[in-house]
Amino acid sequence: MAEQQIRFDDGAAYERMMGTWSRLAGDIFLDWLAPRPGLRWIDIGCGSGAFTELLVERCAPAEVQGIDPSEAQLAFARARPAARLGNSAGARPRHCPSPTAGSMAP
């Protein structure tokens, strides 16, 4: 069976379409979750990095890692100011390393 192609190859266009919704849903989720500062986060399917950036702004994490299969999405996410706190990697979720596997450098 042929693997399905990734269609989200324009990070800016994806951000215009989904970024607002990611932040709205993310705000509600983080209000409900009420995480303590200093946690380590992994955002699987981080897309353009909208939720990842929200994590940095609201949660004061020790580390954030974003994983997405689209290199274009990751490039957009890496350009966000919040990217200074984390790493991002191009990987499909089934290929994610375990938390003990080490850093996922871009």
N, C-alpha and C positions, 0 to 999 in steps of 0.2 A: 504494500500500500504506500503510495507517495505521500510524503509529509506535506501538510498544508503550508502555503507561503504566508509569510508575515506581510500584512498590508499597511501597517502603520510606519511608513518610512519618512514621514515628515513631522518632526517633533513640534514645530511651531503650530502647524495645522491641528495636530492632536491636542495641543494645549488649548487652542481656541475652542475646540469642540468639547473636551472632557475636563480641562483644568478646573473650571468653575465648579463642576459637579463633584470632582474629587475633593476639593476644599470644603464644600458644603457638607458632604457626607462625612468627610474626615473630622470636621468640627464636632458633629453630633457623636460620632464614634469615640473621639477622644474625651468629650464631656462624660460620656457613659463609662468609659474605661478608667478615667482618672489615674493615669500612670504616674508613678513617682519619678522625679528627675534622676538622671544618671544611668538610665537603662541602656542596653545595647539593642538596636532594632535592625531587622532585615525586612525590606519591602520587596516582596516577590511580585514581579509584574509592575515595577515602578513607573513604567511609561515615561512621561515627560518630567516626572519628579515632583508633581504638585503636592501629593500627600507626603512625600519624603520631606519636602521643604516645610510643610505644616508641622511635621514631627519635630523638626529642629526649632522652629519658632515657638512652639507651645510646650515642649516636653524637656528641653535642656538635656538631650541624650549624651551619653558618653561616646557613642558611635552609631552611625547609621550606614547600612549597606543596601544598595539597590540592585536588583537583578531584573533584567528584561531581555527578551530575545532580539529586540530591534536595536541595532547599533545607532540608528538615527535618533531614536528616543533617548538612548543613553547619552549621546552627544549633547542633546538639548538639556537633559537633566544635569549633566556635569557642568554646564554653563551657569546654573543657578547659584546664587550666593551661598545657599545652604550646603552646596557640594563640598565645601572645605572640611566638613566634619566626617565625610564618609568616602567609601569606595563604591564603584559600580562595576558590574560585570555583565557581559553578554552571555546569557545562558538560559536555557529552557529550565523551568522549575524542576523537572525530573533529574536534572544534572547538577542541582545545587549541592555545594559541599556542605558537610556537617559543620556545626558551629566550632568544632575543634580542628577543622581542616586548615585554618590559617586565613590570611588576608586574601581578599579577592581584588587585587589591584587592577585598575583600568587598563 
